[in-house]
């Protein structure tokens, strides 16, 4: 069974598919992590998260680390021979437990080749979202690399079903990017995959700072995908908050539970979880399993069914304007993406990549809704209102960056303490 079919079947059964970001350098440790994920009390898919050296094509450093017992922060799929990876997955990956490769590379050709050679055909990323936040690679080079990788994936043999690509565009920079631009970039990357021949796609959206605004964003994302991906099979994947995570375990679980609520209330099919350890260090396997099970339980216990949201909302209007401007900037989408950033038609707030204009700015209002404080050259005049937030200072920026962390830690600390025996103090 393919990745897309597994997710569709679980969704039809009323289950939210949950997934970790887990990655380990040794095949034995990676297999143990996948086993634990598969055995978790949840509907799960597995993840091979790759290491930082592989992300930037520094296979020599990855090889040096493997040879000298230096720990890596993920699985070096290019350095491990395909037969080693296949053996590691043997008896685990299959119709009841698909495995996805997650990497973060703007130049992922070697990763795609290694993945395909190992018999894996589900991965994620995109020419924008794995370039601007993560590398100094020129955007046009990233676009060329991703175009070639799409060709590799489509042309490979896929005995288990169609290859699957997930956009990362809905997670740009992790935080403080207004939802309309997250939605627009996710849709544009999905359309990029679609025009390269990929027909099994998931579109990402990262939990932000206001639940109702997030619901509007997912409704906008769904409407745009229906409009622009008519012949594709697609689903929505929610990411638990990608910015500064709560420092308290209870605050972290509260935030993760809200991510599960967002997924359920928007009819989303899959959730990428984060753990209680995110604010401090790389989580253990046990902590990942705890997060998976907490998210699954939160989804099952969610009292809110699918929430009806007006699809013609502010997020949709802004996102449509951004997508439309990009598509009208050049007939060739590959070129249009590059031109759009050169003209500032797409401009990610606080992103320091040389190809990002850096003129747009975002701000939080009193309710935690993300808006625009400066539009730069974004094609949103007359559509988006510029928030009268005043000048952005280092103090206001730091306050916005820590808003979610502070809010959920405070809520957790205000909960009544429970004494031994279960009685509230």
KOLZATOR-310159 format. One record per residue (C-alpha): residue in one letter; x, y, z negated. Coordinates in steps of 0.5 Angstrom, whole numbers, plus 2048, in hexadecimal, padded with zeros to 3 digits. Last residue first. Example, Ala and Ser with C-alpha at 12.3 -4.5 7.8 and 13.67 -1.06 7.14 Angstrom:
BEGIN
s81B7FE7F2a8197F77F0
REM end
This chain:
BEGIN
x7F882A7A3x7F48267A8x7F381F7A5x7F68197AAx7F98157A4x8008187A5x7FE8207A5x7FB8237ACx7FD82A7ADx7F882F7B0x7FA8317B7x7FD8387B7x8048357B8x8018327BFx7FE8397C1x80483C7C0x8088377C4x8038387C9x80383F7CAx80A8407C9x80C83B7CEx80783E7D3x8098457D2x8118447D2x8128467D9x80D84C7D9x81184E7D2x81784E7D6x8158527DCx8128577D7x8198587D3x81D8587D9x81985D7DCx81385D7E1x8108647E2x8098667E1x8048607E1x7FF8647E6x7FD85D7E9x7FE85E7F1x7F785C7F4x7F78567F9x7F38577FFx7F485E801x7FB85D802x7FD856802x802855808x808854803x80D85A805x80E85B7FEx80885A7FAx80A85C7F3x80685B7ECx8038557EFx7FF8507EBx7FF84A7E6x7F984A7E1x7FC8497DAx7F584C7D7x7F98537D5x7FC8537DCx8028507DFx8078537E4x80A8517EBx80F8557EFx8108557F7x8168597F9x81B8537F9x81C852800x81D84B800x823848805x82884A800x8258457FAx8248497F4x81D8477F3x81A84C7EEx81384D7F1x8138487F8x81284C7FEx80E849804x80C84F809x813852807x81585380Ex81B84E80Ex81784980Ax81184980Fx816848815x819842811x81383F810x810841817x81683E81Bx815837818x80D83881Ax80F83A821x80983F823x80D84481Fx80A84A81Ax80384881Bx804841817x807845812x80284B811x7FC845811x7FF84280Bx800848807x7F984A809x7F6844807x7FA843800x7F784A7FEx7F0849800x7F18427FDx7F38457F6x7EE84A7F6x7E88457F7x7E58427FDx7E583B7FAx7E083D7F4x7E28387EFx7DE8327EDx7E182F7E7x7E28277E8x7E08247E2x7E28277DBx7E28237D5x7E98207D6x7EA81A7D2x7ED8167D8x7F181C7DBx7F481D7D4x7F58157D3x7F98157DAx7FD81B7D8x7FF8187D1x8018127D4x8058157D9x8098197D4x80A8137CFx80D8107D5x8128157D6x8148167CFx81580E7CFx81980F7D5x81D8157D2x81D81C7D4x8228207D6x8238267D1x82082B7CDx81A82F7CFx8188287D3x8188247CDx8108247CCx8108217D3x80E8237DAx8098207DFx8088207E6x80081F7E7x7FC81C7EDx7F581C7F0x7F38237EFx7EB8237EEx7EC82A7ECx7E98297E5x7EE8237E4x7F48267E6x7F382C7E2x7F18287DCx7F88247DDx7FC82A7DDx7F882C7D7x7FA8267D3x8018277D5x80182E7D2x7FE82B7CCx8048267CCx80982B7CCx80682F7C7x8068297C2x80D8277C4x80F82E7C2x8148327C7x80E8337CCx8118337D3x8148397D7x8128387DEx80F8327E2x8098317DFx80682A7E0x8068297E8x7FF8287EBx7FF8237F1x7FA8247F7x7F881F7FCx7F981F803x7F781A809x7F881E80Fx7F481F816x7F1826814x7F7829810x7F6831811x7EF83280Fx7EE82C80Ax7F582E807x7F3835806x7EC833802x7F082F7FEx7F68347FCx7F08397FBx7ED8347F6x7F38337F3x7F583A7F2x7EE83C7EFx7EF8367EAx7F68397E8x7F28407E7x7EE83D7E2x7F38397DEx7F88407DEx7FF83F7DDx80283B7E3x8018337E4x8058327EAx8018307F1x80482B7F6x8018287FCx8018217FEx80281E805x801818809x80081A811x80881C812x80881E81Ax80D824819x80782881Ax804825813x80B826810x80B82E811x80482E810x80582B809x80B830808x80683680Ax801833805x8058337FFx80883A801x80183D801x7FF83A7FBx80583C7F7x8048437FAx7FD8437F8x7FF8417F1x8038477EFx80B8457EEx80C8467E7x80E83E7E5x8128387E8x81683C7EEx81183A7F3x80D8347F0x8078347F5x80C8337FBx80F82C7F9x80B8297FEx80A8217FEx80C81D804x809816805x80B81180Ax80580C80Dx80480580Bx808800807x80C7FD80Ex80E80480Fx814804815x81780B815x81581081Bx811814816x816814811x81C816815x81881B819x81681F812x81D81F810x81F822817x81A828815x81C82880Ex824829810x82282F815x81D832810x82383280Bx828835810x82383B812x82283C80Ax82A83D809x82C838804x82D83C7FDx82A8377F9x8248357F4x81F83A7F4x81F83C7FCx8218367FFx81D8307FCx8168347FCx817837803x819831807x81582C803x8158277FDx8128207FDx8138197FEx810812800x81380E805x817809801x81A803804x821804802x824806809x81E80B809x82180E802x82880E804x82681180Bx821816807x827818802x82C819807x82881E80Bx826822805x829829806x82482D802x8248287FDx8208287F6x8208207F6x81A81C7F4x8198157F7x8128127F6x81080B7F4x80A8077F5x8078027F0x8017FE7F1x8037FD7F8x80A7FC7F7x8107FF7F3x8127FA7EEx8147F37F0x81A7F67F3x81B7FD7F2x8227FC7EFx8247F77F5x8227FC7FAx8268017F7x82C7FD7F7x82B7FB7FEx82A802800x8318037FDx8328087F7x83580E7F9x8308117FDx82A80F7F8x82E8137F2x8298127EDx8288187E8x82C81C7E3x8328197E4x8378167DEx83E8157DFx84080E7DFx84680F7E3x84480C7EAx83D80E7E9x8408167E8x8458157EEx83F8137F2x83B8187F1x84081D7F2x84281B7F8x83A81A7FAx83A8227FAx8348237FEx8318287FAx82B8247F7x83081E7F7x8348227F2x82E8247EEx82B81D7EDx8258197F0x81E8187EDx81C8117EFx8158127EDx80F80C7EBx80880D7ECx80380C7E6x7FC80B7E4x7FD80B7DDx7FF8067D7x8068067D9x8088007DCx80A8037E2x80E8087DFx8128047DAx8147FF7E0x8168067E4x81A8087DEx81E8017DEx81F8017E5x8228087E5x8278057DFx8297FF7E3x82A8037E9x82F8087E6x82E80F7E6x8278107E3x8218147E6x81A8167E3x81681B7E6x80F8187E3x8098167E6x8018167E4x7FC8147E9x7F58167E6x7F08117E6x7E98117E8x7E980B7ECx7E980F7F3x7EF8127F0x7F280C7EFx7F18097F6x7F38107F9x7FA8107F5x7FB8097F8x7F980A7FFx7FE8107FFx80480D7FDx802807802x800800800
REM end
